[in-house]
């Protein structure tokens, strides 16, 4: 039934992309869908973009293996979206038109170097996430359908990658939004049913669920206390703060999330869309917490880790376990719905990056130019730990993109040199520090578990790379000189009212 469900969903969603995609060479239709989505639909699409396959599988796995620390991670993802909602969403919509590069160059006309650098950093931050999505496909499909051969898993990666490219190139923003909405409805609907069944197994008592999870975790009371995930770190407390700060800042500023704010028709719709998005993500956090703890309570932490050392199958294991040995037809349909919803989180992960006709052709060709190498790379990394790739994306978002957006939107004296220094300096800091973290080597769940060349004994680079990104922007602006800074201040003041409040300055 899972295979039938996957095939049906792939066929239907591809058809819907064709029907809802732009029917002419119109950039507004391709990138923003004319801002025609209602706040509810746009909010569901934003939440769908935010909740990727890596989020569903990875977060539930951390909860199942590390208890309290996993819940804090899940809450950090919700807090990240709230940061975007209250601080960045409305100014981003006012400053940009289609992409993050538009927002960064709004106050710096003719900034071709900025657009090129922003494009490179965008690809650098999103390519690892694409690899995780695609590489996880082979593992997920193999687990669900019983595929054990490497060639079958590789075939799944290639097939899903081809669908992903097709969705991005054909459907544009409106077509992919439709898939995200469908995904969120299936994910939250099936998740709520599974969570309810899980709580029913424990007489609707959340305390009993937590006690059972702690008893079967092998860690006792430490499972429900802070710090279990970072026990091997040189400084567990600092490592935990650095990790969650990276998630909060990085998740809010990743380009495929910020692009969604341009699909709102007005500032009021941005606020309403973000309210729906935050509500959807908060509901997802509740679901994944119950299912993650339930997997450990019913199966035990050892069984979850045995199926996957990083716990990526915990959500599916918990769903299966809650049904028991005898599975009815209705429960089989529900399980198929859950697996299909997770399958959709992979399909909905496409990235879109003259004349309107030429630019649209270039955008569609870019989907293939990025997607094909991503598929090939995903087949190479599918048997390695994917956690470093997820962390790399969030670190780049927090260390390069977040400082650039904050400075560009709110600092009057910020110069082009400062912006380039932020993007390049933050990216270089992450790329230099990342190979030395414990996620790459020196631990059983690292990308290279048999090697140990750790020299930065933390799980993320945020402790140093986030301050480095902000510092590079400040130093670059100072190095530009007072004359350049004053010129940028005047240019910013000319558009300040529009960026911050959507107000057009009237000439006296």
C-alpha positions as CSV (number, residue, x, y, z in Angstrom):
1,X,0.0,0.0,0.0
2,X,2.9,2.4,0.7
3,X,4.2,1.8,-2.9
4,X,0.8,2.4,-4.3
5,X,0.4,5.5,-2.2
6,X,3.8,6.9,-3.3
7,X,3.0,6.3,-7.0
8,X,-0.4,7.9,-6.7
9,X,0.9,11.0,-4.9
10,X,3.8,11.4,-7.3
11,X,1.4,11.3,-10.3
12,X,-1.2,13.5,-8.9
13,X,1.1,16.2,-7.5
14,X,3.1,16.3,-10.8
15,X,-0.2,16.8,-12.7
16,X,-1.3,19.6,-10.2
17,X,2.1,21.3,-10.8
18,X,1.4,21.4,-14.5
19,X,-2.1,22.7,-14.0
20,X,-1.1,25.4,-11.5
21,X,2.2,26.5,-13.0
22,X,2.6,29.7,-14.9
23,X,1.1,29.5,-18.4
24,X,3.4,32.3,-19.8
25,X,6.8,33.9,-19.3
26,X,5.8,36.0,-16.3
27,X,8.4,36.3,-13.5
28,X,5.7,37.4,-10.9
29,X,3.7,34.2,-11.7
30,X,6.8,32.0,-11.5
31,X,8.4,33.4,-8.4
32,X,5.5,34.6,-6.3
33,X,2.3,33.3,-7.9
34,X,1.1,36.9,-8.1
35,X,0.8,36.9,-4.3
36,X,-2.6,35.2,-4.9
37,X,-2.3,32.7,-2.0
38,X,-4.6,33.4,1.0
39,X,-2.9,33.8,4.4
40,X,-4.0,30.3,5.4
41,X,-2.6,28.6,2.3
42,X,0.5,30.7,2.3
43,X,1.1,30.0,6.0
44,X,0.7,26.3,5.4
45,X,3.2,26.6,2.5
46,X,5.7,28.4,4.7
47,X,5.4,25.8,7.4
48,X,5.7,23.1,4.8
49,X,9.0,24.6,3.5
50,X,10.2,24.9,7.0
51,X,9.4,21.3,8.1
52,X,11.6,19.3,5.8
53,X,12.2,15.6,5.8
54,X,15.4,16.2,7.8
55,X,13.3,18.1,10.4
56,X,10.6,15.3,10.6
57,X,13.0,12.4,10.8
58,X,15.9,14.1,12.5
59,X,14.0,15.9,15.3
60,X,11.9,12.8,16.2
61,X,15.2,10.8,16.3
62,X,16.8,13.2,18.7
63,X,13.8,13.2,20.9
64,X,13.7,9.3,20.9
65,X,17.4,9.1,21.7
66,X,18.0,12.0,24.0
67,X,14.6,13.0,25.4
68,X,14.7,16.5,26.9
69,X,17.4,17.8,24.5
70,X,15.3,16.7,21.5
71,X,12.3,18.6,22.8
72,X,14.4,21.8,23.2
73,X,15.6,21.3,19.6
74,X,12.1,21.0,18.4
75,X,11.1,24.2,20.3
76,X,14.1,26.0,18.9
77,X,12.7,25.3,15.4
78,X,9.4,26.9,16.4
79,X,11.3,29.9,18.0
80,X,13.2,30.3,14.8
81,X,10.0,30.8,12.8
82,X,8.8,33.3,15.4
83,X,12.0,35.3,15.0
84,X,11.3,35.5,11.3
85,X,7.7,36.5,11.9
86,X,8.4,39.3,14.4
87,X,11.7,40.7,13.1
88,X,12.4,40.0,9.5
89,X,9.2,38.9,7.5
90,X,7.6,42.3,6.8
91,X,10.9,44.2,6.1
92,X,12.0,41.4,3.8
93,X,8.8,41.5,1.8
94,X,9.1,45.3,1.5
95,X,12.8,45.3,0.5
96,X,12.7,42.4,-1.9
97,X,10.8,41.3,-5.0
98,X,11.7,37.7,-5.8
99,X,14.9,36.5,-4.1
100,X,17.2,37.2,-1.2
101,X,19.5,39.1,-3.6
102,X,16.7,41.6,-4.2
103,X,16.5,42.4,-0.5
104,X,20.2,42.8,-0.1
105,X,20.6,45.1,-3.1
106,X,17.5,47.3,-2.5
107,X,19.6,50.0,-0.9
108,X,22.7,49.4,-3.1
109,X,21.7,49.9,-6.8
110,X,23.8,48.1,-9.3
111,X,25.2,45.7,-6.8
112,X,26.1,42.9,-9.2
113,X,29.0,41.6,-7.0
114,X,26.5,41.4,-4.2
115,X,24.0,39.4,-6.2
116,X,26.7,37.0,-7.4
117,X,28.1,36.5,-3.8
118,X,24.5,36.2,-2.4
119,X,23.8,33.5,-5.1
120,X,26.9,31.5,-4.2
121,X,26.1,31.7,-0.5
122,X,22.5,30.7,-1.2
123,X,23.6,27.6,-3.1
124,X,26.2,26.8,-0.4
125,X,23.6,26.9,2.3
126,X,20.9,25.0,0.5
127,X,22.9,22.3,-1.4
128,X,23.7,20.3,1.8
129,X,19.9,20.3,2.7
130,X,19.1,19.0,-0.8
131,X,21.7,16.2,-0.4
132,X,20.2,15.3,3.0
133,X,16.7,15.2,1.5
134,X,17.8,13.1,-1.5
135,X,20.1,10.8,0.4
136,X,17.5,10.2,3.1
137,X,15.1,9.1,0.3
138,X,17.0,6.0,-0.4
139,X,17.2,5.1,3.3
140,X,13.5,5.9,3.9
141,X,12.2,4.0,0.9
142,X,14.4,1.1,1.7
143,X,13.1,1.0,5.3
144,X,9.4,1.3,4.3
145,X,9.4,-1.0,1.3
146,X,12.0,-3.5,2.4
147,X,14.6,-2.6,-0.2
148,X,18.0,-3.8,1.0
149,X,20.1,-3.5,-2.1
150,X,22.2,-0.4,-2.7
151,X,21.2,-0.2,-6.3
152,X,17.5,0.0,-5.3
153,X,18.2,2.8,-2.9
154,X,20.2,4.7,-5.5
155,X,17.3,4.3,-7.9
156,X,15.0,5.8,-5.4
157,X,17.3,8.8,-5.0
158,X,17.5,9.4,-8.8
159,X,13.7,9.0,-9.3
160,X,12.8,11.4,-6.5
161,X,15.4,13.8,-7.6
162,X,14.0,13.9,-11.1
163,X,10.5,14.6,-9.6
164,X,11.9,17.4,-7.4
165,X,13.5,19.1,-10.5
166,X,10.3,18.8,-12.4
167,X,8.2,20.4,-9.6
168,X,10.6,23.3,-9.3
169,X,10.9,23.9,-13.1
170,X,7.3,23.4,-14.0
171,X,5.2,24.5,-11.1
172,X,7.1,27.6,-9.9
173,X,6.2,29.1,-6.5
174,X,2.5,28.5,-6.8
175,X,2.9,24.8,-7.9
176,X,5.4,24.0,-5.2
177,X,3.2,25.8,-2.6
178,X,0.4,23.4,-3.5
179,X,2.6,20.5,-2.7
180,X,3.7,22.0,0.6
181,X,0.1,22.6,1.6
182,X,-0.8,19.0,0.7
183,X,2.2,17.8,2.7
184,X,1.3,19.8,5.8
185,X,-2.3,18.6,5.7
186,X,-1.3,15.0,5.5
187,X,1.6,15.3,8.0
188,X,-0.4,17.1,10.7
189,X,-3.6,15.1,10.1
190,X,-1.9,11.7,10.3
191,X,0.5,12.9,13.0
192,X,-2.4,14.0,15.3
193,X,-4.1,10.7,14.9
194,X,-0.9,8.8,15.7
195,X,-0.2,11.0,18.7
196,X,-3.8,10.4,20.0
197,X,-3.3,6.6,19.6
198,X,0.0,6.9,21.4
199,X,-1.5,8.8,24.3
200,X,-4.4,6.3,24.4
201,X,-1.9,3.5,25.0
202,X,-0.9,5.3,28.2
203,X,-4.4,6.1,29.3
204,X,-4.2,9.7,28.1
205,X,-1.5,10.4,30.7
206,X,1.5,12.3,29.3
207,X,3.3,11.7,32.6
208,X,3.0,8.0,32.2
209,X,4.3,8.3,28.6
210,X,7.4,10.2,29.8
211,X,8.1,7.8,32.7
212,X,7.9,4.8,30.3
213,X,10.2,6.5,27.9
214,X,12.7,7.2,30.6
215,X,12.5,3.7,31.9
216,X,13.2,2.2,28.5
217,X,15.9,4.7,27.5
218,X,18.7,3.1,29.5
219,X,19.6,6.6,30.8
220,X,17.1,6.8,33.7
221,X,16.3,10.3,34.9
222,X,19.0,11.8,32.7
223,X,16.7,11.1,29.7
224,X,14.3,13.8,31.0
225,X,17.1,16.2,32.1
226,X,19.2,18.6,30.1
227,X,22.5,17.7,28.5
228,X,22.3,14.0,27.6
229,X,23.0,14.8,23.9
230,X,26.2,16.7,24.7
231,X,27.7,14.4,27.4
232,X,30.8,13.7,25.2
233,X,31.4,17.4,24.5
234,X,34.3,19.3,26.0
235,X,31.9,21.9,27.4
236,X,28.3,20.5,27.3
237,X,26.5,23.7,28.4
238,X,28.3,25.9,25.8
239,X,27.8,23.3,23.1
240,X,24.1,23.2,23.8
241,X,23.7,26.9,23.7
242,X,25.7,27.2,20.5
243,X,23.7,24.5,18.8
244,X,20.3,26.0,19.6
245,X,21.4,29.5,18.7
246,X,22.5,28.2,15.3
247,X,19.1,26.5,14.8
248,X,17.2,29.7,15.8
249,X,19.2,32.1,13.6
250,X,19.9,29.8,10.8
251,X,16.5,28.3,10.3
252,X,14.8,31.8,10.2
253,X,17.2,33.0,7.4
254,X,17.6,30.1,5.0
255,X,16.7,31.4,1.5
256,X,14.0,28.9,0.7
257,X,12.1,30.1,3.8
258,X,12.6,33.8,3.2
259,X,11.4,33.5,-0.4
260,X,8.0,32.6,0.8
261,X,7.3,36.0,2.3
262,X,7.2,37.5,-1.3
263,X,4.2,35.4,-2.1
264,X,2.0,37.5,0.3
265,X,0.0,40.3,-1.3
266,X,0.4,42.9,1.5
267,X,2.2,43.5,4.8
268,X,-1.0,42.5,6.6
269,X,-1.1,39.2,4.7
270,X,2.6,38.6,5.7
271,X,1.7,38.9,9.4
272,X,-1.4,36.6,9.0
273,X,0.5,34.1,6.9
274,X,3.3,33.9,9.5
275,X,0.8,33.4,12.3
276,X,-0.6,30.4,10.5
277,X,2.9,29.1,9.8
278,X,3.9,29.4,13.5
279,X,0.7,27.7,14.6
280,X,1.4,24.8,12.2
281,X,5.0,24.4,13.3
282,X,4.0,24.5,17.0
283,X,1.4,21.8,16.3
284,X,4.1,19.7,14.6
285,X,6.4,20.1,17.6
286,X,3.7,18.7,19.8
287,X,3.1,15.8,17.5
288,X,6.7,14.9,17.0
289,X,7.4,15.1,20.8
290,X,4.6,12.6,21.5
291,X,5.6,10.2,18.8
292,X,9.3,10.5,19.6
293,X,8.8,9.7,23.3
294,X,6.3,7.0,22.3
295,X,8.9,5.2,20.1
296,X,11.3,5.0,23.1
297,X,8.5,4.1,25.5
298,X,7.2,1.2,23.4
299,X,10.3,-0.1,21.8
300,X,13.2,1.1,23.9
301,X,16.1,3.4,23.0
302,X,18.3,0.4,22.0
303,X,15.8,-0.7,19.3
304,X,15.5,2.8,17.9
305,X,19.3,3.2,17.8
306,X,19.6,-0.3,16.3
307,X,17.4,0.6,13.4
308,X,19.4,3.8,12.7
309,X,22.2,5.1,15.0
310,X,20.9,8.7,14.5
311,X,17.3,7.7,15.1
312,X,16.0,8.9,11.7
313,X,13.5,6.0,11.6
314,X,12.0,6.8,15.1
315,X,8.9,8.5,13.7
316,X,8.0,5.5,11.5
317,X,9.0,3.0,14.2
318,X,6.8,4.8,16.7
319,X,3.9,4.8,14.2
320,X,4.2,1.1,13.6
321,X,4.6,0.3,17.3
322,X,1.5,2.1,18.4
323,X,-0.7,-0.2,16.2
324,X,0.6,-3.4,17.9
325,X,0.9,-6.8,16.4
326,X,-2.6,-6.9,14.8
327,X,-3.0,-4.2,12.3
328,X,-6.4,-3.4,10.8
329,X,-7.1,-2.1,7.4
330,X,-7.8,1.4,8.8
331,X,-4.5,1.4,10.6
332,X,-2.7,0.3,7.5
333,X,-4.2,3.2,5.6
334,X,-3.1,5.5,8.4
335,X,0.5,4.2,8.3
336,X,0.5,4.6,4.5
337,X,-0.7,8.2,5.0
338,X,2.1,8.9,7.5
339,X,4.8,7.5,5.2
340,X,3.3,9.3,2.2
341,X,3.4,12.6,4.1
342,X,7.1,12.1,4.9
343,X,7.7,11.2,1.2
344,X,6.1,14.5,0.2
345,X,8.6,16.4,2.5
346,X,11.3,15.1,0.2
347,X,9.5,15.9,-3.0
348,X,8.7,19.5,-1.8
349,X,12.3,20.5,-1.3
350,X,13.1,22.0,-4.7
351,X,15.1,25.2,-4.9
352,X,14.5,28.0,-7.5
353,X,17.0,30.4,-8.1
354,X,17.3,40.1,-19.1
355,X,14.1,39.7,-20.3
356,X,11.3,37.9,-18.4
357,X,11.3,35.1,-20.9
358,X,15.1,34.6,-20.8
359,X,15.2,34.8,-17.0
360,X,12.4,32.2,-16.7
361,X,14.3,29.9,-19.0
362,X,17.4,30.5,-17.0
363,X,15.6,29.8,-13.8
364,X,14.2,26.5,-15.1
365,X,17.6,25.4,-16.5
366,X,19.1,26.3,-13.1
367,X,16.8,23.9,-11.4
368,X,18.3,21.1,-13.5
369,X,21.8,22.5,-13.3
370,X,21.6,22.4,-9.5
371,X,19.4,19.3,-9.2
372,X,21.4,16.9,-11.3
373,X,24.8,17.4,-9.4
374,X,22.8,17.2,-6.2
375,X,21.4,13.8,-7.2
376,X,24.9,12.5,-8.1
377,X,26.4,13.8,-4.8
378,X,23.5,12.3,-2.8
379,X,24.2,8.8,-4.2
380,X,27.8,9.2,-2.9
381,X,26.9,10.4,0.6
382,X,23.9,8.1,1.2
383,X,25.9,5.7,3.4
384,X,27.5,8.4,5.6
385,X,26.1,10.4,8.5
386,X,24.0,13.2,7.1
387,X,23.9,15.2,10.3
388,X,27.0,17.3,9.4
389,X,25.3,18.4,6.2
390,X,22.2,19.6,8.0
391,X,24.3,21.4,10.5
392,X,26.4,23.0,7.7
393,X,23.3,24.6,6.2
394,X,22.1,26.0,9.5
395,X,25.6,27.3,10.3
396,X,25.8,29.1,7.0
397,X,22.3,30.6,7.5
398,X,23.2,31.8,11.0
399,X,26.7,33.0,10.3
400,X,26.5,34.6,6.8
401,X,22.9,35.1,5.8
402,X,21.5,36.3,9.2
403,X,24.1,39.0,9.8
404,X,23.8,40.2,6.2
405,X,20.0,40.5,6.4
406,X,20.0,42.1,9.8
407,X,22.6,44.7,8.8
408,X,21.0,45.4,5.4
409,X,17.5,45.9,6.8
410,X,18.3,47.8,10.0
411,X,21.8,49.5,9.8
412,X,21.8,52.8,8.0
413,X,25.6,53.0,7.5
414,X,26.0,49.5,6.2
415,X,28.1,49.5,3.0
416,X,28.5,47.2,0.0
417,X,32.0,46.3,1.3
418,X,30.5,45.5,4.7
419,X,27.9,43.3,3.0
420,X,30.4,41.4,1.0
421,X,32.6,41.0,4.0
422,X,29.7,39.6,6.0
423,X,28.7,37.0,3.4
424,X,32.3,35.9,2.6
425,X,33.6,36.1,6.1
426,X,30.7,34.2,7.7
427,X,30.9,31.5,5.0
428,X,34.7,31.1,5.3
429,X,34.5,30.9,9.1
430,X,32.0,28.0,8.9
431,X,33.9,26.1,6.2
432,X,37.1,26.4,8.2
433,X,35.6,25.3,11.5
434,X,33.2,22.7,10.3
435,X,35.8,19.9,9.5
436,X,37.1,20.2,13.0
437,X,33.8,19.5,14.8
438,X,32.7,16.3,16.4
439,X,30.1,15.7,13.7
440,X,32.8,15.1,11.1
441,X,35.1,12.9,13.1
442,X,35.9,11.6,16.6
443,X,32.5,10.1,17.5
444,X,30.5,7.0,16.6
445,X,27.8,9.0,14.7
446,X,30.3,11.3,12.9
447,X,30.6,11.3,9.1
448,X,34.0,9.6,9.5
449,X,33.6,7.5,12.7
450,X,36.9,5.7,12.3
451,X,39.0,8.9,12.1
452,X,39.7,11.6,14.7
453,X,40.9,14.9,13.5
454,X,38.7,17.0,15.8
455,X,40.3,20.3,16.8
456,X,37.0,22.3,17.5
457,X,35.3,20.1,20.0
458,X,31.7,21.2,19.5
459,X,28.8,20.0,17.3
460,X,28.3,23.3,15.5
461,X,30.4,26.2,14.5
462,X,28.0,28.9,15.8
463,X,30.0,29.7,18.9
464,X,32.7,31.4,16.7
465,X,31.3,31.7,13.2
466,X,28.1,33.7,14.2
467,X,30.2,36.5,16.0
468,X,32.7,36.3,13.1
469,X,29.9,37.0,10.5
470,X,28.7,40.1,12.4
471,X,32.2,41.3,13.1
472,X,33.2,41.0,9.4
473,X,30.2,43.1,8.4
474,X,31.1,45.8,11.0
475,X,34.8,45.8,10.0
476,X,34.0,46.0,6.3
477,X,31.7,49.0,6.9
478,X,34.3,50.8,9.0
479,X,37.0,50.1,6.4
480,X,34.8,51.6,3.7
481,X,35.4,55.1,5.2
482,X,33.2,57.8,6.5
483,X,32.3,59.1,3.1
484,X,31.0,55.8,1.8
485,X,29.2,55.1,5.0
486,X,27.4,58.5,4.8
487,X,26.5,57.9,1.2
488,X,25.0,54.5,2.1
489,X,23.1,56.2,5.0
490,X,21.5,58.6,2.6
491,X,20.5,55.8,0.3
492,X,19.1,53.8,3.1
493,X,17.1,56.8,4.5
494,X,15.5,57.2,1.0
495,X,13.9,53.8,1.3
496,X,13.8,53.3,5.1
497,X,10.1,54.0,5.4
498,X,9.3,51.5,2.7
499,X,11.5,48.8,4.1
500,X,10.4,49.0,7.7
501,X,6.8,49.9,7.3
502,X,5.9,49.8,3.6
503,X,5.4,53.6,3.6
504,X,6.2,55.7,0.5
505,X,7.9,59.0,1.3
506,X,5.9,61.9,-0.2
507,X,7.8,64.7,-1.7
508,X,7.0,68.1,-0.1
